[in-house]
Amino acid sequence: MIYGKIWLVVKPSVGVPLFLGAVAVGSFAVHAALLTNTTWVKAFLNGNTKAVVAEGSAAGAPTAPAAKK
């Protein structure tokens, strides 16, 4: 382990939960930012894929190919 000496300064019983807590808070912050700053994520999570595809095509994103009949 490259940073093995860190445990001489910080006890593992403090450092590991602190690290995992920081990862959880960061993940929550990213997901909250996605939900508040985009409209397509809310539509997708509510099952409205047509709105997601329509918004994606309006934004210039590639759309799925049409099914052949």
N, C-alpha and C positions, 0 to 999 in steps of 0.2 A: 504494500500500500504506500502510495507516494506521501500522503499526509498523515501517516501513522502517529507522528509525534504530537498531533493536535490533542490527542487524548491524554497527554501529560498535563495539558493546561485546562481542558474542559472535560468534566466527567462524562462518560458515555450515557449515564442515566439522565443527564441534562441535555447533552448535545444531540442525541438521536431524536428525542421528541421535539426539540426545537427545530431541527432540520426538517422533519416530517411535517411539522406544523407550518413551517414556511412554504413548503411545497404545496400543501393543501390550500393555504391562503392565496398563493399565487395562481393556482389553478382556478379557484373560485373567482378571483378577480378577472381572469381572462374570459371565463364563461359569462360572467355578469356583463363585461364590456361588449361581448358579442351579442348578448340578448338586448342590450339597451341601444346599441349603435347600428344595428341592422334590422331590416324588416323581414328578410327571407328566412332567418333562423326561426323566428316565431311562427311563421307560416308553415315551415317544414315540420316543426315539432308538433303542430296542431294537425298534421296530416294533409295539409293543403299543398300537394306537390304541383298542381297546375299553376298556382300563383308563383311558386318558386321557379318553375321553368319559364313562365312568362316574364318574370322579372330578370332572370338570367339572360334571356334572349334580348331583352330591351337594353341590358347593360353591355351587350356585345360578347357575352360568354357563349361558347359553343353549346348547341342543344343536342339532345339525343336524336339519332337518325329515326326516321319514320318507319314503322313496321310495314313490311311488304304484305300485300293481300293476295 
